[in-house]
Amino acid sequence: MKLSHEVISLNTRYPFVIARGGYAAHENVVVRIDDGEGLYGLGEAAPNRYYGESTASVIAALEQFAPVLATADGWSLESIDAQLDRTLHRNGSAKSAISSALHDLVGKRLGVPVYRLWGLDAADAPESSFTIAIADNEGLRRRIDDAAEYPILKIKLGTDRDKEIVRVVRDAAPGKRLRADANAAWTPSEAVRMIDFLLDNDVEFVEQPVAAHDVEGLRFVRSRSRLPIVADESCLVATDIPKLAGAVDGINIKLAKCGSLREAIRMVHTARAFDMTVMAGCMIESSLGISAIAQLAPLLDHADLDGAALLKDDPFTGVSIAGGRIHFGHGPGLGVSRSGPSDSRLASAGSR
């Protein structure tokens, strides 16, 4: 199989700001795997510097992965995952792009969507939230107006004005379901105090209130919280879940963290074994990346798949979250197609 890639530029309608900072422009990497028989699969890498990745590191990783794919038949998905892990440690977004492309290819070979390969029913997918990134009060209200059709809002926190942000959002969206995400910005004691305030504002749960490494801090917060606690930055792969038992109520899966759709499914089942709720999220991604993680949506309790909905222009069409509902296409594989020209740079990843 031949591996190639292209870099795409994505721009959000507003700067996407979280506790660690933010940008309006993002560069992702689209991966294409050709099987040599006329079919191909696509996947998207959304590198994040918090996890040690960049566009350059993804491209370098793809060069290392190309020989693995050159001798693979595209059906042995578990084996390919294992070979990629042996080739390079971590590099989750690069690996997830290959995994997504391979699943897309398998679905096209069999003529069915990926979620149907797994025996899932699209009707079981939960509604997705729409993220309200950090902004001044006027900016918050503009974002909330833009999200008028979405019944669930996720509020990004981790500033010195968190209570004000929550009040503005609640006042502007009095009937909506709210969730909060601190992106690891609070201390345990700050989190406990904030959670009492969030409860008074009808927030449903809190995502990653404390630092990723601070499992005992999570345990401290959960033991004193009347709201469920969901781990994101603290939970990259399935083997992270056992240590979080008793410290959180749920986990948030992202392909850029875990590295493959196979690993994402392992995370779902591991979390269920520990009686945890399961959520899936995304980075800033096009509909290509969203369509990949959305394939496991019927297995979820909660979804935050708004990465493409935040964009000015989306170079792909596929699974969408219009009105918060996850809408699956009918095409095989990931059900994705190009929606128009993109700002891209084509290159081979060296596979022959």
N, C-alpha and C positions, 0 to 999 in steps of 0.2 A: 504494500500500500504506500501511496505517496502522501507525504505531509507537507502542506504549505500554509502560509499565514499572511495576514494583512493587518496593518495598524489602522484603527478607525478613531476618529475624533468625535467625541460626544459632548454636547453642551446642554446644561440644565437651564430651565427657564429663569431660575434665580440661583445665586450662589448656594451650594449645598453645604451648610455649616453645621458641624457637630462640636462637641466639647474639645476635640483635638485640632480643630481648624476646618477649613473647607475651601472648595474651588467651584467655579462654574464650568471649567473645561476639563475633560478627562480623556485619557487615551487608553483604549482597550485593544486587545488583540483577538482577531477572528482566526480560528483554525479551520482548515479544510483537509479532509482525508479522502482521497480518491482510491477506490478499490481496484482500478484497472479494468473494470468491466462496465464502465459507464455510469456508475453510481458514486455519490459522494455524501459525506456527512459534515455538518458544520457545528462548531462550538465557539464559545466566547470566554476569554480570560479577562477578568476584571482585577488587575493587580492592585494591591493596597500596601502602602509603605509600612503601615502598622504591623503587617505580617511579613515584612522583609522583601516585598516584591515590587517590581517596577516593569514598565514596558520592556526595558532592555533585559531585565532578568528573565522575563517570560520568553523572549526571543532566544536568549542563550540556552534556556532549558529545552526549548523545542529542538534546537540543534542536537542536544544530547538524546532526546527521545526519538528522533527520526529513525535511527537504525533499529530500534525496537519494533517500530511499526512497519519498517520495510520488509520484515520477514514474518509479520503476523497476518492471519487470515481475516481479522476483524470480528470473528465470532467469540473468541475466547476472552471475554471481557474481564473476568476475574484474573486470569493469567497475565493479561496486559497490564492491569493495575499493579500487580505484584512486581512485574518487571520494571515498570516506571519507578516504583518506590525503591527498588534496588539500585536503579541508575542514579537517582537524585533524592535526597531527603527533603521533605517539605515541598516548597514550590507549588502550593495548593491550587492557585488559579490556573497555572499552566497545565497541570494534570487534569483539572476539572474540564478545561476546554477540550482536551483530547477525549476524555470520557464522554462528554456531551456529544462530540462529533461521532464517536463510535456508536453510541446509542441511536443517534439520528440515522446513521448508515444501516444499522441492523433493522430499525423500524421500516426504512425504505425498502430494504431487501425483502421484508416480509409483507409490506403493504399495510402496516397498521401503526397507529400512534404508540409512542413508548409506554404511556400509562396503561394502555390495553395489554401490552406485553407482560406487564406486572399484574394483570387481573384486577385493575382498579376501575372504579366507577367515577366519572367526572362529576357526577351530581353530589358526591360526598365531599367535595372541596369546600373549605370554609371561605368566608369573605376575607378580602385583603384590606389591611389598613393603608392609609395614605400618610406619608411622613410630613410633618411640619418642622422644617429645619430651624435652627437658631437664627433670629433676625430681630430688628427693632420692632416696636409695637405695630407701626404702620405696615412693615413688611410681613409680620405675622398675619395681620388681617387680610392682606392681599393673598397670601398663600391659602388661607382658610376659604376665602371667596372662590379661589380656583378649585378647591377641593369640595365644592358644594355638593357634588353628586356622590361623594364617598361617605358612608355611614360611620366609619371608624377612622380616627386620627391618631397617629403616633407622634408624641411631642418629644423633640430632642431637648434635653436639659444638660446641666453640667456647667452652669454659669453662676455669676454672682447675683443674678436676677431671676432665678428659677421660679419663685412664687409668682412674680409679676407675669412671667411668660404663661404659666398655667392659668392665671386669672384671665388674661387676655384671650386665650384660646377658649376657655370655658364660657366666657361672656359672649364671644363671637359664634360659638357653636354649642348652644345650651342643650340641644337634644342629641348630641352625638356621643358615641362611645369613645372614650379616651384611653390611651396607653402611654406610658412614659419610658424613656430610654436615656439613662445618664451616661452611657458610653464610658463606664468605669471612672467617673469623675469625682464621686463623693467618697468621703471617709465613712466607715461604718456608722459612727454616731450621727453624722450629717444625714445619712440615708434614713436612719430611723426617724429623725425629726421630719424630714421631707415626706416620708411615707404617710405620716399622720395627716399632713396637709393634703397630700394627693388623695387620700381616702375621703376627706371632706369635699373634694371636688369630683367625686365619682370616677376616679381613674381605676381601670380594671386590674392592671398589674404593672410591675416595674421591671425593666430589663437592665441587666448589668449595672447595679448601683455602685459597686466598688471595684477596685483594681483587679485585673484579670487573675493575677497570681494569688490574691487574698481569699482563698477558699474559707478560711476561718472567719474572715470578715463577712463573707456571704452567709455563713452559718449564724453568726451573731445577728445580722440583720433579719434573717428569716425567722429566728426564734422570737423576735420582737415585732414582727411586721404582721399587720392584719390584711396585707395585700400579697398575692403570690409574687415570687421572685423568679425571674427567668435569666439563665446564664447565656451570654453570647460570647464575649471575648474570652471567657474562662473555659469554653468548650469548643475545641477545634475538631476533634475526631471521637470515635466511639470509645476509645480507651480512656478518654477524659471523664466519661460519665460516672463510673463507679465512685470516684473520689468526691463527686458533687452530691452524692446521695445524702439526703438529710440537710444539705446546705442550700438547695434551691428547689423550686417546685417544677421547673421546666427548663428546656434548653432551646436554643435558637440555632438552626442548621443553616450554613451558607456554603455553597459549592466552592467559593474562593478560599474558604478555611479548610474544608474537609478533603478536597482534592478529587472527588469523583462521585457520580451518582450511586455507585455501588456502596461507597462508604456512607453516603447520606442515608441510604436505606438501613445499613447496619446501625447507624445512630438512632433512627426511629425505633427499631426493635430493642436496642439496648436501653433506651430511655423508658420504653414501656415496661421493660422488666423491672425497673426501679420505680414504677408508678409515677413517672414524670409526664407532664404535658409536653407536646412537641410543636414547635413553631419553625417555620423556614423563612429566611429573609434573603436579602440580596445586597449587592453594592450598586453603584450607578452603572447600569448595564442597558444594552439595547434589548429589544424583544427576543433576540436570539438567546441571550443569557437567561432572561426571565422564563422563556419557554422551556429551558432545560430544567431548572429547579421546580417549575410548576408541575412537571410530570408526576411528582410525588405528593402534590397537594391533597389528593383524597386521603392520604394517611395522616394529615395534620389536624391539630386542634386550632392553630392560629397561623395566619400568613401575613407577611409583610413584603409583598412582591411588586412594589411600586417603582422600581428603578427606572424602567422605561417610561412610565407615566410622568416622570419628572423632567423628561428631555424636551428640548425645543424641537428637534427633528430626530426621528428614529429611522435608522437605515434598514430595519427589518420589520416585518409583520409576522405575527404568530399568536401565542397566548397573550391575552390582554386582561386588564382588571377594571374595565369600564364600570363605573358605579360601585366598585368594590367587589363585584362578582368576577370570578376567574372564568374566562371564556376560552375554551379549548377550540382549536381549529380541527378540521377533519382530515388534514393531510397526514401522510405517514411520517414516522420518525418524530421529530420535534414539531413538525407542522409549520416550519418557518420558511419565509421567502423574502427576497429583497423588496424594499418598498421604494427604492429610488437610488440615485447615485450617492456614493459616500466619499468622504475625504479619506482616501486610503493609499497605502503603499504596499504593493504586492511583492512577495518574496517567497522563495522556496526554503523549506526547512532542511533541505539536504537529503530527503528520502529518495531512493531509487527503486 
